[in-house]
Structure formats: structure tokens, C-alpha cells
Amino acid sequence: MSTLKSQFTEKYGPWAVVTGASEGIGKSFARELASRGLNLVLVARREELLVKLAEELTSKFRIDVRIQPTDLSSKSSSLELLQNTDDLEVGLLVASAGFGSSGPLLLADKQIEADLIEVNCAAVLQQCQHFGSRMASRHRGGLILLSSVLGFQGAPYSANYAASKAYIQSLAEGLGIELKADGVDVLSVAPGPIATGFAARAKMTMGQTMTPEVVARVSIAALGARRTVRPGWLSKLMGWGLSTAPRPLRVQIIGRIMQGMSKHQ
Ligand SMILES: NC(=O)c1ccc[n+]([C@@H]2O[C@H](COP(=O)([O-])OP(=O)(O)OC[C@H]3O[C@@H](n4cnc5c(N)ncnc54)[C@H](OP(=O)(O)O)[C@@H]3O)[C@@H](O)[C@H]2O)c1
């Protein structure tokens, strides 16, 4: 094993929990972490996709993989994930499970919007407290949380989703300072549009996109060095472009963009 690889596994190994590993950004994180020698707990609802990924990763890399089919919108199922990983030394959490929604909030399905808060916020909080305290007691580890370019201001026509990502951005920034003295690195990842299953589930159309592989690669490289990363030129461009505008104007601009991206109009 190369020195860099062994330093990474010493700091963030031997096990990583990756939620949202069945597709998209979480799946790319799983592949990237497997190539760095970490054992993985793969979490999502679609068991057959987790089994397929586990087979791919165990045959390609000499690592152990455990699958944990879990619906993170269910509190009891979320708790089971924590209990079922109690026998493992988890040094890294990648909380990538999440979904979006679009269109006018008053027309949205109330249960879906409530589930969004459970999956995108409540489950992440629970995982951060659980794995974070175990990492802090060992004085090493990392938490990677998925924010979004939409997390830096309100977003008309994706109001609840943007609010959930503002929560994650704020949580990661605050927790990053709290856990610094405990040797635990916290990274907020704020991508722009990424070509995954996300847009179809959120009923959004995306024009220009970046790949989930870029998100995983750039984020892992930034872990321990940065508090927030905007992976790829598209998220950087959106961030810089909006940063000069006052917040109320940013909300207006994002509203125009989201109205165009929503299929509900
Ligand atoms: N794609 C983008 O443009 C973009 C931009 C900014 C931020 N993000 C954030 O990046 C993260 C990953 O999104 P993605 O682009 O990779 O989307 P994706 O391709 O749709 O993947 C979402 C993952 O979350 C899992 N998931 C969804 N609901 C779940 C539930 N109730 N319980 C357990 N797992 C659940 C899905 O697995 P199952 O369906 O198998 O459960 C899937 O593995 C999300 O937090 C998203 O908000 C995405």
C-alpha cells in the first residue's frame, strides 16, 4: 500500500459508512473510497443495487463490504443502521442519501416534503452525533455532508429542498469548528447540477451538468484541508456569479433559474 493510501486509511479507516450508495454521488464516493482501501458499509433502500456494487468493489479491491438496506425516512430504520454498525470502527461518514423536489410548495405532496426533511436533515443529524462522538473519542475521523449551491440562499420552486441544504451547510460549518480539537474533519460538499438520478426524482430538468465522479474525487482531496468545497467549475461559477449579489437578489435569480428547471410550470 502506498504511503498516501495508508495515511488515508489510518486517519479515516478502517470502515466508512456511505449513505445513498445505490446511485449517483454516493456510489461514486463508494468506488473512490474502495480504491483507497477503506472497508465500506453501503446504505440505501434498493438492496439489489447495493449487492451489485458490493460484488464489484470486493472483486476489484481487497476490502470488506457490508450492505445495509435502509429507508432513512423511517426513524426506526435509521436507528437500525446505527445499531448494525456498532461492531465496526467507522472512521468516515459520507452522508449522501438525499433527494429534492421542485415546483410550488403549496402544490407539493405533504408526505414527500416531510420525508425530505427526515432523509436530508434528521437522519444526517442523527448520524453525525452517533458516528461523530465515536470518532471524537478516538481523536480521528471525518464527516462528509452533502449541501448544494441551493443551500446558500432561499430557492423559490425548490423552497423545502433548498432549506434542507441550508441546514446541512450550517450544520457542517458549526460542527467543523466544534470537532476540530477532537481531530475529526467535517466537510460540506456543495455541488451544482450533477448528472445522477436526482433530477428525475425531483422532477427537474438540468442543462449543463458535471459528473458524480468529479464530486467524489474533489471532495476526498479536500477532506481535512477545507471546510466547504464546491466541486467542479460549474458549482464554482454559480457560487462566484451569485456571491457579488445581495441575498434578496440572489433569491430572485435562483427563483428564475428554478422556474425554468421545474417541470411543474
Ligand atoms: N445531483 C445534483 O445535482 C445534486 C446537486 C447538489 C446536491 N446534491 C445532493 O447530493 C446527494 C446525492 O444525490 P445524487 O445526485 O447522488 O442523487 P441520486 O442519484 O438520486 O442518489 C440519491 C441516493 O440517495 C438514496 N436515497 C434517497 N432516498 C432515500 C431514503 N429514503 N432512504 C435511504 N436512501 C435514500 C438513493 O437510494 P435508494 O433510492 O436506493 O434509496 C440514492 O442512493 C443528495 O443529498 C443531494 O441533495 C445533488
The ligand as an SDF file (V2000), in Angstrom:
LIG
                    3D

 48 52  0  0  0  0  0  0  0  0999 V2000
  -27.3770   15.7300   -8.3810 N   0  0  0  0  0  0  0  0  0  0  0  0
  -27.3370   17.0110   -8.1020 C   0  0  0  0  0  0  0  0  0  0  0  0
  -27.4990   17.8850   -8.9830 O   0  0  0  0  0  0  0  0  0  0  0  0
  -27.0490   17.4650   -6.6940 C   0  0  0  0  0  0  0  0  0  0  0  0
  -26.6430   18.7930   -6.5060 C   0  0  0  0  0  0  0  0  0  0  0  0
  -26.3860   19.2340   -5.2110 C   0  0  0  0  0  0  0  0  0  0  0  0
  -26.5100   18.3660   -4.1330 C   0  0  0  0  0  0  0  0  0  0  0  0
  -26.9030   17.0700   -4.3450 N   0  0  0  0  0  0  0  0  0  0  0  0
  -27.0530   16.1960   -3.1710 C   0  0  0  0  0  0  0  0  0  0  0  0
  -26.2280   15.0740   -3.3310 O   0  0  0  0  0  0  0  0  0  0  0  0
  -26.7780   13.9630   -2.6250 C   0  0  0  0  0  0  0  0  0  0  0  0
  -26.7910   12.7420   -3.5430 C   0  0  0  0  0  0  0  0  0  0  0  0
  -27.6710   12.9880   -4.6150 O   0  0  0  0  0  0  0  0  0  0  0  0
  -27.4560   12.2960   -6.0320 P   0  0  0  0  0  0  0  0  0  0  0  0
  -27.2650   13.3770   -7.0120 O   0  0  0  0  0  0  0  0  0  0  0  0
  -26.4460   11.2310   -5.9410 O   0  0  0  0  0  0  0  0  0  0  0  0
  -28.9200   11.6960   -6.2560 O   0  0  0  0  0  0  0  0  0  0  0  0
  -29.3740   10.2040   -6.6920 P   0  0  0  0  0  0  0  0  0  0  0  0
  -28.5930    9.7330   -7.8540 O   0  0  0  0  0  0  0  0  0  0  0  0
  -30.8670   10.2960   -6.8140 O   0  0  0  0  0  0  0  0  0  0  0  0
  -28.9810    9.3400   -5.4250 O   0  0  0  0  0  0  0  0  0  0  0  0
  -29.6400    9.5210   -4.2100 C   0  0  0  0  0  0  0  0  0  0  0  0
  -29.2560    8.4120   -3.2640 C   0  0  0  0  0  0  0  0  0  0  0  0
  -29.9650    8.6220   -2.0280 O   0  0  0  0  0  0  0  0  0  0  0  0
  -30.6350    7.4220   -1.6930 C   0  0  0  0  0  0  0  0  0  0  0  0
  -31.8860    7.7170   -1.0060 N   0  0  0  0  0  0  0  0  0  0  0  0
  -32.8990    8.5290   -1.4040 C   0  0  0  0  0  0  0  0  0  0  0  0
  -33.9230    8.4590   -0.5370 N   0  0  0  0  0  0  0  0  0  0  0  0
  -33.5450    7.5760    0.4310 C   0  0  0  0  0  0  0  0  0  0  0  0
  -34.1790    7.0480    1.5870 C   0  0  0  0  0  0  0  0  0  0  0  0
  -35.4380    7.3840    1.9270 N   0  0  0  0  0  0  0  0  0  0  0  0
  -33.5040    6.1660    2.3440 N   0  0  0  0  0  0  0  0  0  0  0  0
  -32.2640    5.7780    2.0040 C   0  0  0  0  0  0  0  0  0  0  0  0
  -31.6060    6.2330    0.9230 N   0  0  0  0  0  0  0  0  0  0  0  0
  -32.2520    7.1100    0.1410 C   0  0  0  0  0  0  0  0  0  0  0  0
  -30.9180    6.7360   -3.0430 C   0  0  0  0  0  0  0  0  0  0  0  0
  -31.0270    5.3300   -2.8680 O   0  0  0  0  0  0  0  0  0  0  0  0
  -32.3830    4.4870   -2.9310 P   0  0  0  0  0  0  0  0  0  0  0  0
  -33.3030    5.1560   -3.8990 O   0  0  0  0  0  0  0  0  0  0  0  0
  -31.9100    3.1400   -3.3660 O   0  0  0  0  0  0  0  0  0  0  0  0
  -32.8870    4.5000   -1.5320 O   0  0  0  0  0  0  0  0  0  0  0  0
  -29.6430    7.0520   -3.8010 C   0  0  0  0  0  0  0  0  0  0  0  0
  -28.6480    6.1320   -3.4800 O   0  0  0  0  0  0  0  0  0  0  0  0
  -28.1630   14.3970   -2.1570 C   0  0  0  0  0  0  0  0  0  0  0  0
  -28.0950   14.7360   -0.7910 O   0  0  0  0  0  0  0  0  0  0  0  0
  -28.4590   15.6230   -2.9910 C   0  0  0  0  0  0  0  0  0  0  0  0
  -29.2810   16.5240   -2.3060 O   0  0  0  0  0  0  0  0  0  0  0  0
  -27.1760   16.6140   -5.6060 C   0  0  0  0  0  0  0  0  0  0  0  0
  1  2  1  0
  2  3  2  0
  2  4  1  0
  4  5  1  0
  4 48  2  0
  5  6  2  0
  6  7  1  0
  7  8  2  0
  8  9  1  0
  8 48  1  0
  9 10  1  0
  9 46  1  0
 10 11  1  0
 11 12  1  0
 11 44  1  0
 12 13  1  0
 13 14  1  0
 14 15  2  0
 14 16  1  0
 14 17  1  0
 17 18  1  0
 18 19  2  0
 18 20  1  0
 18 21  1  0
 21 22  1  0
 22 23  1  0
 23 24  1  0
 23 42  1  0
 24 25  1  0
 25 26  1  0
 25 36  1  0
 26 27  1  0
 26 35  1  0
 27 28  2  0
 28 29  1  0
 29 30  1  0
 29 35  2  0
 30 31  1  0
 30 32  2  0
 32 33  1  0
 33 34  2  0
 34 35  1  0
 36 37  1  0
 36 42  1  0
 37 38  1  0
 38 39  2  0
 38 40  1  0
 38 41  1  0
 42 43  1  0
 44 45  1  0
 44 46  1  0
 46 47  1  0
M  CHG  2   8   1  16  -1
M  END
$$$$
